[in-house]
Amino acid sequence: MSDAVLATSGLNVRFGGLLAVNDVSLECRRGELTGLIGPNGAGKTTFIDAVTGFLPNNSKGSVLLEGDEVFGRSPHQLSHDGLTRTWQTLELFDDITVRSNLDVANRRLTLGAALLDYWRPRHRTERVDEVLDLLNLGDIAERQPRELSQGQRKLVGVGRALVAESSKILLLDEPAAGLDKAETEWFGAQLRHLVDQGYTMLLVDHDMGLVLNVCDYIHMLVFGQLTASGTPDEMRNNPEVISAYLGHSGAES
């Protein structure tokens, strides 16, 4: 049995005459943090959008979730199946508490889920508490997001995606955008903590220091094509990565 939680094969995304993602095949292995890098316009966010079902009319290919073909399913169904994501634009409810933000994300808007919440409210509350503890957010659980640092707000966004118990892999789209160096290092440490607890994630980010320091394996897209893959050490010294992305002879640790 493959250890890949998520695997794409021949994934293509086309917008008219533009092939934004071109025959991309990659894997995200269980219990690892996989990075996806590339210059602006390389197709990274488009890849995530396609994988999570937001571009059904523009995409073709194969997406396997724990070996099951899920390509063509709706975003809602994929999230229910365990394929969850964050967004570049952080949309939190600033007028309710951090705990309530996670609780809202933990509710499924179906009749069956509503009945389950009615009969088992403690079960949902316990899951929110688990995620708060996992992300070390317990001390700020009763504060509103507007009172938090940008790094803490980003982590609340991660918590909203993780709170669903069915989550098998989390796709992070530019989660460190807008963070300063200290916040980025702190945020990266939180991501590594999640991986050490057994979570599987795909990280898209422009901060090469973050990606190289926290990821187990990294892929690079250029003009929609997968041009390089390897461990952080291999990518630091890959001429294609240096030329297309880093722009110099290496990256800082």
N, C-alpha and C positions, 0 to 999 in steps of 0.2 A: 504494500500500500504506500502511495506517495505521501511524503511528509509536507506537501504543499497545501496550505489552507486555501490560497488563492492562486490560480494559474490562468493566464490568458494565452491564446494561440491564434495567430493570424488576425489580430484585432486591427480593424481599420475604421477610421472615421473620416467622412468626406462631407465638405460643405461646398456644393456646386463643383467647381473645378479644383478646389483646394483639398488635397489629401493631408489632413491635419495629424492623423495618426496612421502610420504606414506599416502594417504587418508586424505589430508588436507582440512578441511572445516572451513572457517572463513569469517567474514564480515568487511567491512570498511564503517562506517556510514557517512552520509552526514554532512559536516561541521566539521568533526573531523580529528585529526591526529592520525592514528593508527600505532603502532610500531610493528616491527617483529624482534625479537632478537634470539640469539642462538650461540653456539660455532662455531669456524671455521669448515667448512664442514657440517654444519647442514642442508643445502639445501635452504638457504634464497634467494640467487641470482638465483638459479635454479627455485625456486617458481616464482620469478618475470619473468624470461625468459619464463616459461611455460604460465603464465597468459597473457603475451604480445605477444604470438604467435611465439616465436623464437624456440620452440622445438616441432613442429607438429608431428614428427615421434616417439617421445618418451613419449608423454603425453596422458592422457585420464582423463575424468571427466567433470565437469560442471563449467563454468565461466559466471556469470550473470553480465551485466553492466546495472544498473538501471532496473533490472528485465528482460532484454532481453538476451537470450543465445548467447554468442559471441565466445564460444570455437570453435576452428578450423579456425577462420578467420586469415588472414595474418597480420603481424605486421603493414603494411601500412594501411590496412583497420581499424584495431583496433585504431591506432592513429587518423585516420579520425573520428572514432566513439567517440573519447574522452578519450581513455585509453592511457595515455602518460607516459613516463618514463625518468629517467636519467641513466647514466652509471657510473660504478666505475672509468673508465678511462675518464678523462675530456678532451674532444676534441673540443677546440675552435680554431677559425681562428685568429691567433695572429697578422696577418699583416693587418687586417681590424678593424674598430672600434667596440665597444660594440654594438652600435645601428645597425651596419651592420650585426653583428653576429645574432642578434634577427631577423632582416629582412630576412636573408637567411632562418632561421628556419621557418619563417611565410609563405614561398612560397610552394605551392603544385605543384608538377611536373606533371600536367596534362594539356591537351589542354584547357579544360574549365576554369581551375584556371588561366592559362596564359592570356586568354581573359578577365577574370574578373579583373585581376591585371592591364591590359591595360586600361580598361574602368573605374576602380575604384581604382586608385593607392592611393588616399588619405585614403581610408578605411583601407588598410593594414598598412599605416604609423601611423594612429591613434591607431591601436591595439598595435603596438610596443611602442608608447609613453605611452599607458596605463600601460603596463607591466613595463616599466622603472620607472614610477612613483610609481607603486605598490611596487616595490622592492627597492625603494629609490636609484636607479641607475642613475638618471637623471644627476647628477653632473659629472659622469664619462662616459656618453654616447658617447662622441667623443674621448675617449681615447682607446688605443689598449689593449687587454687583457694582453699582456706581461708586461704592466706597472702597473698592479694591484696586490694587495695582494692576497694570496691564497684564503682567505675567499671571497673576492669580485669575484674572478674567479669562485668559486663554485656557487655563487649566479647568475652569468651570465648564468651558465649551467642550473640552475633552470628556469631562464627567457626564455631560448631557448625552454624548454619543455612546458612552460605555454603560450607561445605567440599564439599558436593555439586557436582560439576562442571557438572551440568545446570541449576543455579540460574539462572533468568531474571529473577525478581523476588523480593525479600524483603519480607515484611510484618512490621513491627515493632510489637508490642503493648505500649505503655507501657514502653519500654526504659530510660527515665531515672528511673523511679519509685524513690525512696529515695536519689537522689544529691543532694549539696549543690550549691551554685551553681558552685563551681570544677570539680567532677567533671562536672557537666552541660555546662559549656562545653567541657571536654576531650573528653567523649564526642561532643558535636555536631561537633567538628572531625574526629573519626575518621569519622563518618558522611559528612561532606562529602568527605573524602578518598576514601572508597569510591565516591561518585557521580562524582568527578573521574576515577576509574579506569574509569568506564563502567558501573558497577552501577546498577540501577534498584530503587527502594525506595518503600514506602508506610509512613509514620510516623504512628502514633497516639500522642499524648502530651498530658498536661494542662499541661505547661510551655510557656506561650505564647512566652516568650523563646526557648526552644530551637526551637520550630516556626517562628516568624517569621524566625529568623536562619539556619536551615539549609535550609529547603524552597524549592523552585522554584515550587510551586503548592499551594494549600490548599483543601480542601473542609470545610464545616461541617455537621454533623448536629444536629438538634434534634428530640427525640421521634421519632427514626427517619427523619426527612425531611431531604433535602439542601436547605438553605435559603440557602446562600451559597457562592460559589467565586471564586477570584481569586489574583492574585499576593500575596506578603506585604504589599506597600505598599497594595494595594487592600483587603486584609482588615483592615489596621490602621485604615483609615478607613471601613469598612463599618458603618453604623448597626446592622444586624442582629447583626453579630459583637460590637460593643461592648455592645449591650443583652443579648444572650443568653449571652455568654461572658466578655468582658473586664470588664464592669461599670464601666467608666470611659471616658474620652475617647481612650484609645489604649493601646498596650503599649510597654514598654521594649524597646529593641533588644538 
